[in-house]
Amino acid sequence: MTFRLVLSALARSRVRRLGVVFVLAFTGACGGALRAEGPDTGPTLPGATDRVAAGATRTSPYGDFLAARHAERSFNNDLAAELYARTLAQTPDDPALMRETMHQMLAAGRIEAAAEIAGRYLEHEPDSVIAGLALAVMELARHRPETAEDRLAAIPARGLGSYFVPLTLSWTKFARGDVETALVALAPLGKLRGGAPFHDYHAALMLDLAGDTARAADHYDKLSANDFSGYARFVELAGAFLERQGQVAKARDIYIRFLARRSNAVMVEAALARLEAGRPPTKEVNSAAHGAAEALFNLATLLNQENVAEIGMIVLQMAIKLRPDFDEARLLRGDILAGAERDEDAIAAYDKVGPKSPLGWSARLRAAQLLDRIGKSEVAYARLRDMGREAPRRSDAMVVLGDLLRFKKRYGEAVDAYDAALTRIGTPGEQHWSLLYSRGIALERARQWDRAEADFLRALEFEPEQPFVLNYLGYSWVEKGRNLDRALGMLEKAVRLRPNDGYIIDSLGWAHYQLKAFDRAVIYLERAVELSSQDPTINDHLGDAYWRVGRHYEARFQWERALSLEPEPDDVPAIEKKLADGLPETAAKREAGGAERARGGG
């Protein structure tokens, strides 16, 4: 099991336990307070009306508790923290409620208030990792590494503590000026399953900061030998180290090799762009507090990747407390909020990433996509067009604009945006197959088939095994009655590549239908409906196939189901006509019927 999986399993187990224990303890120990309808416990919270009954002016502890649980499940950490705090004020000695309030305050970035509760909570649960870590972070933020060290040393080195403690304790020792003792404190991490890359990474950071670049290089070489374990952040800082040592060509090589495998690694993309522009790197970690923030950021990234966002957000906010200008952490915070569909909060987080930061551009792109998602599409389009004018040689803002317009079925405008992107690119390469595919879709929907077909074919030159392109072009040819044998071959290949994709299997079934192999079409279309039962087109296709094989009752059932699934408005009249009249006979059936009548003397 990898370091990431071990860490996420421990965090998941902790989250489950917290939920069950909290409900049982709180409802038992505080039942009297919950049952009592008391006076107003505080002012109505701004923004609380999306979680609490609108217009409510009086609350009870139980009402606050229930609203807090709902806010927590909705990832509304600010509101959850405030509501839990109000409930805790009524039952101040309940440890389960202390823990939950502390967690939500940490997730909301209210580290000082959370630390005050953490101190009280440790009197009940002295082994708490999160409480101990919160207090240690506050001491580091106050430049008191000795006290922070004492806090961390009290955390048991088991469970989550076995990962958190070596990383953070080592940096507190480093802050006291003892590099070798710091490395000793870090050493246990290297012995944990999957922990060696994180040990080497943070040892390299410490040694580089201490001026021992030779030993730092040794640790970076170990990371490079294992392809940096797939972590973009490791690549970014290792490359920056090499650049500062004058090994620019080697740094460029590790950036390019990593991006060949991970094309969406924005931090590495930004590092490579900076290098190519001739700008020297800064030393990203230049203090012990930055090192501890880096450690917490690394752990938060892992937890988020493993969908343990609750603990991930807590740890991330601690990192931001130690380093308020940490743009990588701000970007990740936006990503976590976006993943929880807290879109407006995510936009605010993205907008806090410095505009001159290497990550500022990526944050602006993500904010524009969320603006579109919350219905502020015109604002999103305007932002993207402004970005396009601001950086006339970059294509990505135009690609995102094209995607958003295409999703809104504004195909002509989407084509214009994609055209602008490809003009900026010049000659497309293999990495641009998806852009050609996207423009091909927009062109096909805008009834510019010749250009669309050319884009699909060009995309297949770059990615001949790409199932989505094979499916779209093959299906389009089938619909148009062109190149049917070649289309069938493409669709069969696409199904082999994605055997459980209902849409692709539907395309193959429809190809057999167009080739009048109706029995075979039924086999594939039934499978497609099993996999994608809510798609009106697939249900409509199966109805047609059933009719052709004489299964008329089942055909009408599928057509009725297709209508119930809200098909495209243009498709409704045709389906309704089939329900009323069925399908006309095929030419082959008419000829067969005429021959039969001739043989019978009719």
CORCOR-V356180 format. One record per pair of residues at least 4 apart in sequence whose C-alpha atoms are under 7 Angstrom apart, sorted by the first residue. I is the first residue (numbers start at 1). GAP is how many residues later the second one is. If there is no record, write none. Layout:
i:I gap:GAP
i:I gap:GAP
This chain:
i:1 gap:4
i:1 gap:5
i:2 gap:4
i:2 gap:191
i:2 gap:192
i:3 gap:4
i:3 gap:190
i:3 gap:191
i:3 gap:192
i:4 gap:4
i:4 gap:298
i:5 gap:4
i:6 gap:4
i:7 gap:4
i:7 gap:153
i:8 gap:4
i:8 gap:295
i:8 gap:298
i:8 gap:300
i:9 gap:4
i:10 gap:4
i:10 gap:149
i:10 gap:150
i:11 gap:4
i:11 gap:297
i:11 gap:300
i:12 gap:4
i:12 gap:296
i:13 gap:4
i:14 gap:4
i:15 gap:4
i:16 gap:4
i:17 gap:4
i:18 gap:4
i:19 gap:4
i:20 gap:4
i:21 gap:4
i:22 gap:4
i:22 gap:74
i:22 gap:75
i:23 gap:4
i:24 gap:4
i:25 gap:4
i:25 gap:71
i:26 gap:4
i:26 gap:70
i:26 gap:71
i:27 gap:4
i:30 gap:4
i:30 gap:61
i:31 gap:4
i:32 gap:4
i:33 gap:28
i:34 gap:27
i:34 gap:28
i:37 gap:23
i:38 gap:22
i:39 gap:19
i:40 gap:18
i:40 gap:19
i:41 gap:18
i:41 gap:19
i:41 gap:45
i:44 gap:13
i:48 gap:4
i:48 gap:31
i:49 gap:4
i:49 gap:5
i:51 gap:16
i:51 gap:20
i:52 gap:15
i:59 gap:4
i:59 gap:5
i:60 gap:4
i:61 gap:4
i:61 gap:26
i:61 gap:29
i:62 gap:4
i:63 gap:4
i:64 gap:4
i:64 gap:19
i:64 gap:20
i:64 gap:23
i:65 gap:4
i:65 gap:18
i:65 gap:19
i:65 gap:22
i:66 gap:4
i:67 gap:4
i:68 gap:4
i:68 gap:12
i:68 gap:15
i:68 gap:16
i:69 gap:4
i:69 gap:11
i:70 gap:4
i:71 gap:4
i:71 gap:5
i:71 gap:6
i:71 gap:8
i:71 gap:9
i:72 gap:4
i:72 gap:5
i:72 gap:8
i:75 gap:265
i:76 gap:4
i:77 gap:4
i:77 gap:27
i:77 gap:30
i:77 gap:31
i:78 gap:4
i:78 gap:30
i:79 gap:4
i:80 gap:4
i:80 gap:24
i:81 gap:4
i:81 gap:20
i:81 gap:23
i:81 gap:24
i:82 gap:4
i:83 gap:4
i:84 gap:4
i:84 gap:17
i:85 gap:4
i:85 gap:16
i:86 gap:4
i:87 gap:4
i:88 gap:4
i:88 gap:9
i:88 gap:10
i:94 gap:4
i:95 gap:4
i:95 gap:26
i:95 gap:29
i:96 gap:4
i:97 gap:4
i:98 gap:4
i:98 gap:19
i:98 gap:23
i:99 gap:4
i:99 gap:22
i:100 gap:4
i:101 gap:4
i:102 gap:4
i:102 gap:12
i:102 gap:15
i:102 gap:16
i:103 gap:4
i:103 gap:211
i:104 gap:4
i:105 gap:4
i:105 gap:5
i:105 gap:6
i:105 gap:9
i:106 gap:4
i:106 gap:5
i:106 gap:8
i:106 gap:208
i:106 gap:211
i:107 gap:206
i:107 gap:207
i:107 gap:210
i:109 gap:208
i:110 gap:4
i:111 gap:4
i:112 gap:4
i:112 gap:26
i:113 gap:4
i:114 gap:4
i:115 gap:4
i:115 gap:19
i:115 gap:20
i:116 gap:4
i:117 gap:4
i:118 gap:4
i:118 gap:13
i:118 gap:17
i:121 gap:4
i:122 gap:4
i:122 gap:6
i:122 gap:9
i:127 gap:28
i:127 gap:29
i:128 gap:4
i:128 gap:27
i:129 gap:4
i:129 gap:26
i:129 gap:32
i:130 gap:4
i:131 gap:4
i:132 gap:4
i:132 gap:19
i:132 gap:20
i:132 gap:23
i:133 gap:4
i:133 gap:19
i:134 gap:4
i:135 gap:4
i:135 gap:16
i:136 gap:4
i:136 gap:12
i:136 gap:15
i:136 gap:16
i:137 gap:4
i:137 gap:11
i:137 gap:181
i:138 gap:4
i:139 gap:4
i:139 gap:5
i:139 gap:6
i:139 gap:8
i:139 gap:9
i:140 gap:4
i:140 gap:5
i:140 gap:8
i:140 gap:149
i:141 gap:181
i:144 gap:4
i:145 gap:4
i:145 gap:27
i:145 gap:30
i:145 gap:31
i:146 gap:4
i:147 gap:4
i:148 gap:4
i:148 gap:24
i:149 gap:4
i:149 gap:20
i:149 gap:23
i:150 gap:4
i:152 gap:13
i:152 gap:17
i:155 gap:6
i:156 gap:5
i:157 gap:4
i:157 gap:5
i:157 gap:8
i:158 gap:4
i:160 gap:4
i:161 gap:4
i:162 gap:4
i:163 gap:4
i:163 gap:26
i:164 gap:4
i:165 gap:4
i:166 gap:4
i:166 gap:19
i:166 gap:20
i:166 gap:22
i:166 gap:23
i:167 gap:4
i:167 gap:19
i:167 gap:128
i:168 gap:4
i:168 gap:124
i:168 gap:127
i:169 gap:4
i:169 gap:16
i:170 gap:4
i:170 gap:12
i:170 gap:13
i:170 gap:15
i:170 gap:16
i:171 gap:4
i:171 gap:11
i:171 gap:117
i:171 gap:120
i:171 gap:121
i:172 gap:4
i:172 gap:116
i:173 gap:4
i:173 gap:5
i:173 gap:8
i:173 gap:9
i:174 gap:4
i:174 gap:5
i:174 gap:8
i:174 gap:114
i:175 gap:113
i:178 gap:4
i:179 gap:4
i:180 gap:4
i:181 gap:4
i:182 gap:4
i:183 gap:4
i:183 gap:20
i:186 gap:13
i:187 gap:12
i:188 gap:4
i:189 gap:6
i:189 gap:7
i:189 gap:10
i:190 gap:5
i:190 gap:6
i:190 gap:9
i:191 gap:4
i:191 gap:5
i:195 gap:4
i:196 gap:4
i:197 gap:4
i:197 gap:26
i:197 gap:32
i:198 gap:4
i:199 gap:4
i:200 gap:4
i:200 gap:19
i:200 gap:20
i:200 gap:23
i:201 gap:4
i:201 gap:18
i:201 gap:19
i:201 gap:33
i:202 gap:4
i:203 gap:4
i:203 gap:13
i:203 gap:16
i:204 gap:4
i:204 gap:12
i:204 gap:13
i:204 gap:15
i:204 gap:16
i:205 gap:4
i:205 gap:11
i:206 gap:4
i:207 gap:4
i:207 gap:5
i:207 gap:6
i:207 gap:8
i:207 gap:9
i:208 gap:4
i:208 gap:5
i:208 gap:8
i:209 gap:77
i:212 gap:4
i:213 gap:4
i:214 gap:4
i:215 gap:4
i:216 gap:4
i:217 gap:4
i:218 gap:4
i:219 gap:4
i:220 gap:4
i:220 gap:18
i:221 gap:4
i:222 gap:4
i:223 gap:4
i:223 gap:5
i:224 gap:4
i:228 gap:6
i:228 gap:7
i:231 gap:4
i:232 gap:4
i:232 gap:33
i:232 gap:35
i:232 gap:36
i:233 gap:4
i:234 gap:4
i:235 gap:4
i:235 gap:20
i:235 gap:33
i:236 gap:4
i:236 gap:31
i:236 gap:32
i:236 gap:35
i:237 gap:4
i:238 gap:4
i:239 gap:4
i:239 gap:12
i:239 gap:15
i:240 gap:4
i:240 gap:41
i:241 gap:4
i:242 gap:4
i:242 gap:5
i:242 gap:6
i:242 gap:9
i:243 gap:4
i:243 gap:5
i:243 gap:8
i:247 gap:4
i:248 gap:4
i:249 gap:4
i:250 gap:4
i:251 gap:4
i:252 gap:4
i:252 gap:20
i:253 gap:4
i:254 gap:4
i:255 gap:4
i:255 gap:13
i:255 gap:17
i:256 gap:4
i:257 gap:4
i:258 gap:4
i:259 gap:4
i:259 gap:6
i:265 gap:4
i:266 gap:4
i:267 gap:4
i:267 gap:92
i:268 gap:4
i:269 gap:4
i:270 gap:4
i:270 gap:88
i:271 gap:4
i:272 gap:4
i:273 gap:4
i:274 gap:4
i:274 gap:5
i:275 gap:4
i:275 gap:5
i:285 gap:5
i:285 gap:6
i:286 gap:4
i:287 gap:4
i:288 gap:4
i:289 gap:4
i:289 gap:33
i:290 gap:4
i:290 gap:32
i:290 gap:33
i:291 gap:4
i:292 gap:4
i:293 gap:4
i:293 gap:26
i:293 gap:27
i:293 gap:29
i:293 gap:30
i:294 gap:4
i:294 gap:25
i:295 gap:4
i:296 gap:4
i:296 gap:19
i:296 gap:20
i:296 gap:23
i:297 gap:4
i:297 gap:19
i:297 gap:22
i:297 gap:32
i:298 gap:4
i:299 gap:4
i:300 gap:4
i:300 gap:12
i:300 gap:13
i:300 gap:15
i:300 gap:16
i:301 gap:4
i:302 gap:4
i:303 gap:4
i:303 gap:5
i:303 gap:6
i:303 gap:9
i:304 gap:4
i:304 gap:5
i:304 gap:8
i:308 gap:4
i:309 gap:4
i:309 gap:27
i:310 gap:4
i:311 gap:4
i:312 gap:4
i:313 gap:4
i:314 gap:4
i:315 gap:4
i:316 gap:4
i:316 gap:13
i:317 gap:4
i:318 gap:4
i:319 gap:4
i:320 gap:4
i:320 gap:6
i:320 gap:9
i:326 gap:4
i:327 gap:4
i:327 gap:26
i:327 gap:27
i:328 gap:4
i:329 gap:4
i:330 gap:4
i:330 gap:19
i:330 gap:20
i:330 gap:23
i:331 gap:4
i:331 gap:19
i:331 gap:22
i:331 gap:32
i:332 gap:4
i:333 gap:4
i:333 gap:16
i:334 gap:4
i:334 gap:12
i:334 gap:13
i:334 gap:15
i:334 gap:16
i:335 gap:4
i:335 gap:11
i:336 gap:4
i:337 gap:4
i:337 gap:5
i:337 gap:6
i:337 gap:8
i:337 gap:9
i:338 gap:4
i:338 gap:5
i:338 gap:8
i:342 gap:4
i:343 gap:4
i:343 gap:27
i:344 gap:4
i:345 gap:4
i:346 gap:4
i:347 gap:4
i:347 gap:20
i:347 gap:23
i:348 gap:4
i:350 gap:13
i:350 gap:14
i:350 gap:17
i:351 gap:12
i:351 gap:13
i:353 gap:4
i:353 gap:7
i:353 gap:10
i:354 gap:6
i:355 gap:5
i:356 gap:4
i:359 gap:4
i:360 gap:4
i:361 gap:4
i:362 gap:4
i:363 gap:4
i:364 gap:4
i:365 gap:4
i:365 gap:32
i:366 gap:4
i:367 gap:4
i:368 gap:4
i:368 gap:12
i:368 gap:15
i:368 gap:16
i:369 gap:4
i:369 gap:11
i:370 gap:4
i:371 gap:4
i:371 gap:5
i:371 gap:6
i:371 gap:9
i:372 gap:4
i:372 gap:5
i:372 gap:8
i:376 gap:4
i:377 gap:4
i:378 gap:4
i:379 gap:4
i:380 gap:4
i:381 gap:4
i:381 gap:20
i:382 gap:4
i:383 gap:4
i:384 gap:4
i:384 gap:13
i:384 gap:14
i:384 gap:17
i:385 gap:4
i:386 gap:4
i:387 gap:4
i:387 gap:10
i:388 gap:4
i:388 gap:9
i:388 gap:10
i:393 gap:31
i:394 gap:30
i:395 gap:4
i:395 gap:26
i:395 gap:29
i:395 gap:30
i:396 gap:4
i:397 gap:4
i:398 gap:4
i:398 gap:19
i:398 gap:20
i:398 gap:22
i:398 gap:23
i:399 gap:4
i:399 gap:18
i:399 gap:19
i:399 gap:22
i:400 gap:4
i:401 gap:4
i:401 gap:16
i:402 gap:4
i:402 gap:12
i:402 gap:13
i:402 gap:15
i:402 gap:16
i:403 gap:4
i:403 gap:11
i:404 gap:4
i:405 gap:4
i:405 gap:5
i:405 gap:6
i:405 gap:8
i:405 gap:9
i:406 gap:4
i:406 gap:5
i:406 gap:8
i:406 gap:36
i:410 gap:4
i:411 gap:4
i:411 gap:31
i:411 gap:34
i:411 gap:35
i:412 gap:4
i:412 gap:34
i:413 gap:4
i:414 gap:4
i:414 gap:28
i:415 gap:4
i:415 gap:24
i:415 gap:27
i:415 gap:28
i:416 gap:4
i:417 gap:4
i:418 gap:4
i:418 gap:21
i:419 gap:4
i:420 gap:4
i:421 gap:4
i:422 gap:4
i:428 gap:4
i:430 gap:32
i:432 gap:4
i:433 gap:4
i:433 gap:26
i:433 gap:29
i:433 gap:30
i:434 gap:4
i:435 gap:4
i:436 gap:4
i:436 gap:19
i:436 gap:20
i:436 gap:23
i:437 gap:4
i:437 gap:18
i:437 gap:19
i:437 gap:22
i:437 gap:32
i:438 gap:4
i:439 gap:4
i:440 gap:4
i:440 gap:12
i:440 gap:13
i:440 gap:15
i:440 gap:16
i:441 gap:4
i:441 gap:11
i:442 gap:4
i:443 gap:4
i:443 gap:5
i:443 gap:6
i:443 gap:8
i:443 gap:9
i:444 gap:4
i:444 gap:5
i:444 gap:8
i:448 gap:4
i:449 gap:4
i:450 gap:4
i:451 gap:4
i:452 gap:4
i:453 gap:4
i:454 gap:4
i:455 gap:4
i:456 gap:4
i:456 gap:13
i:456 gap:17
i:457 gap:4
i:458 gap:4
i:459 gap:4
i:460 gap:4
i:460 gap:9
i:466 gap:4
i:467 gap:4
i:467 gap:27
i:467 gap:30
i:468 gap:4
i:469 gap:4
i:470 gap:4
i:470 gap:20
i:470 gap:21
i:470 gap:24
i:471 gap:4
i:471 gap:19
i:471 gap:20
i:471 gap:23
i:471 gap:33
i:471 gap:36
i:472 gap:4
i:473 gap:4
i:474 gap:4
i:474 gap:13
i:474 gap:14
i:474 gap:16
i:474 gap:17
i:475 gap:4
i:475 gap:32
i:476 gap:4
i:477 gap:4
i:477 gap:5
i:477 gap:6
i:477 gap:7
i:477 gap:10
i:478 gap:4
i:478 gap:6
i:478 gap:9
i:478 gap:33
i:478 gap:36
i:483 gap:4
i:484 gap:4
i:485 gap:4
i:486 gap:4
i:487 gap:4
i:488 gap:4
i:488 gap:20
i:488 gap:23
i:489 gap:4
i:490 gap:4
i:491 gap:4
i:491 gap:16
i:491 gap:17
i:492 gap:4
i:492 gap:16
i:493 gap:4
i:494 gap:4
i:494 gap:10
i:495 gap:4
i:495 gap:9
i:495 gap:10
i:501 gap:4
i:501 gap:30
i:502 gap:4
i:502 gap:26
i:502 gap:27
i:502 gap:29
i:502 gap:30
i:503 gap:4
i:503 gap:25
i:504 gap:4
i:505 gap:4
i:505 gap:19
i:505 gap:23
i:506 gap:4
i:506 gap:18
i:506 gap:19
i:506 gap:22
i:506 gap:32
i:507 gap:4
i:508 gap:4
i:508 gap:16
i:509 gap:4
i:509 gap:12
i:509 gap:13
i:509 gap:15
i:509 gap:16
i:510 gap:4
i:510 gap:11
i:510 gap:31
i:511 gap:4
i:512 gap:4
i:512 gap:5
i:512 gap:6
i:512 gap:8
i:512 gap:9
i:513 gap:4
i:513 gap:5
i:513 gap:8
i:513 gap:32
i:517 gap:4
i:518 gap:4
i:518 gap:27
i:518 gap:30
i:518 gap:31
i:519 gap:4
i:519 gap:30
i:520 gap:4
i:521 gap:4
i:521 gap:24
i:522 gap:4
i:522 gap:20
i:522 gap:23
i:522 gap:24
i:523 gap:4
i:524 gap:4
i:525 gap:4
i:525 gap:17
i:526 gap:4
i:526 gap:16
i:527 gap:4
i:528 gap:4
i:528 gap:10
i:529 gap:4
i:529 gap:9
i:529 gap:10
i:534 gap:31
i:535 gap:4
i:535 gap:30
i:536 gap:4
i:536 gap:26
i:536 gap:27
i:536 gap:29
i:536 gap:30
i:536 gap:31
i:537 gap:4
i:537 gap:25
i:538 gap:4
i:539 gap:4
i:539 gap:19
i:539 gap:20
i:539 gap:22
i:539 gap:23
i:540 gap:4
i:540 gap:18
i:540 gap:19
i:540 gap:22
i:541 gap:4
i:542 gap:4
i:542 gap:16
i:543 gap:4
i:543 gap:11
i:543 gap:12
i:543 gap:13
i:543 gap:15
i:543 gap:16
i:544 gap:4
i:544 gap:11
i:545 gap:4
i:546 gap:4
i:546 gap:5
i:546 gap:6
i:546 gap:8
i:546 gap:9
i:547 gap:4
i:547 gap:5
i:547 gap:8
i:551 gap:4
i:552 gap:4
i:553 gap:4
i:554 gap:4
i:555 gap:4
i:556 gap:4
i:556 gap:23
i:557 gap:4
i:558 gap:4
i:559 gap:4
i:559 gap:16
i:559 gap:20
i:560 gap:4
i:561 gap:4
i:562 gap:5
i:563 gap:4
i:563 gap:9
i:567 gap:4
i:567 gap:5
i:568 gap:4
i:571 gap:4
i:572 gap:4
i:573 gap:4
i:574 gap:4
i:575 gap:4
i:576 gap:4
i:577 gap:4
i:578 gap:4
i:578 gap:5
i:585 gap:4
i:585 gap:5
i:586 gap:4
i:587 gap:4
i:588 gap:4
i:589 gap:4
i:590 gap:4
i:591 gap:4
i:592 gap:4
i:593 gap:4
i:594 gap:4
i:595 gap:4
i:596 gap:4
i:597 gap:4
i:597 gap:5
i:598 gap:4
